[in-house]
Amino acid sequence: MDADTFIVSTYDHERPVCTVDLQGNEGEFQHKLLPDQAYGLFKSACNYISSTNTLVFCDRIQHTVYMCDLSSGEGHVIKSDKIVSPKDVCGGPAGTVFVCCTVTDTIVQLSQDGEILMTHDIGMVWPFAVSLNRDGTRLVVSNWPNKQHMIKLFHVS
């Protein structure tokens, strides 16, 4: 979140997201859009996008992505038949967000306003993690470890 604070998703905790400082102290994190519940292992994930001061949280059980603008307190709740079992999220170019959907074997790209821009069929079974390189030109996707054992690299334009 900043030089001294991390925003992390939790496992079996009363809140789905919390903050942790460099000394290991846990802090409260709340946003009006986020569900107030505990999640099991691999049932949720979050990512903080510093360029837009946005927390993106995905709920695999409810097939929902939450985009929380931390500056304004506003945000978007995204549910769509294109977002099924979202496993991981990362920031993309121009404030977009990439959502890794395990059941549909796709990456869904969202606008900063939560609109679905594209759905990318990535030719991989059970994509598990997604990340963008520092200069925003390459997207890397890996899949569930007990499947095909693949890592794919995509050019982002």
Beta strands, then each sheet from edge to edge (+ up, - down):
strand 1: 5-9
strand 2: 17-21
strand 3: 26-27
strand 4: 44-49
strand 5: 54-59
strand 6: 64-69
strand 7: 75-79
strand 8: 86-91
strand 9: 97-101
strand 10: 106-110
strand 11: 116-121
strand 12: 127-132
strand 13: 138-143
strand 14: 151-155
sheet 1: 1+ 2- 3+
sheet 2: 4+ 5- 6+ 7-
sheet 3: 8+ 9- 10+ 11-
sheet 4: 12+ 13- 14+
end
